[in-house]
Amino acid sequence: MRVLLAIISQCMQIIEAQRKEIQLLKDEIARLKGRSQRPKIKASKLNSEIMKKAPRTRKERQKRKTKSTNSYQEITLEAQDIPVNAQFKGYKRYTVQDIEITSHTIVYRRECWMTPEGTYCIAPLPEGVRGHYGNAFSVTTP
């Protein structure tokens, strides 16, 4: 068995070397015929673009924190009873965060074994699971 694996490994190395040599020969033929060679593609810079520096100022941190939420909404409110000679100085931000309730379904795939006597052994549910509703969902009646 080990001999076969060693032979296969050798064959794979030979095939890879031949593939590289064939590509070099194809590039040389294309150069001699005046055609363009296969383009040399540089490595992706995706990882360096994703890894951005942390925000430096307090304002940048607040902006990133607020904008990273799942849902973002900005509403402009107008002031009431403004004196005639008052000057507009911009806006003052007031952030409110709310929780949206969504459903989350968990399917427990319980192993089921049949014994020689014909009875079934079924994997128990995790502790805390009672009924078909999660622990966060409770109904109170008056």
Secondary structure, DSSP 8 states (H G I E B T S, - for coil): -HHHHHHHHHHHHHHHHHHHHHHHHHHHHHHHHT-----------HHHHHS-----SHHHHHHHHHHTSSS--------SS--TT--------------------------EEE-TTS-EEE----TT--TTS-TT------
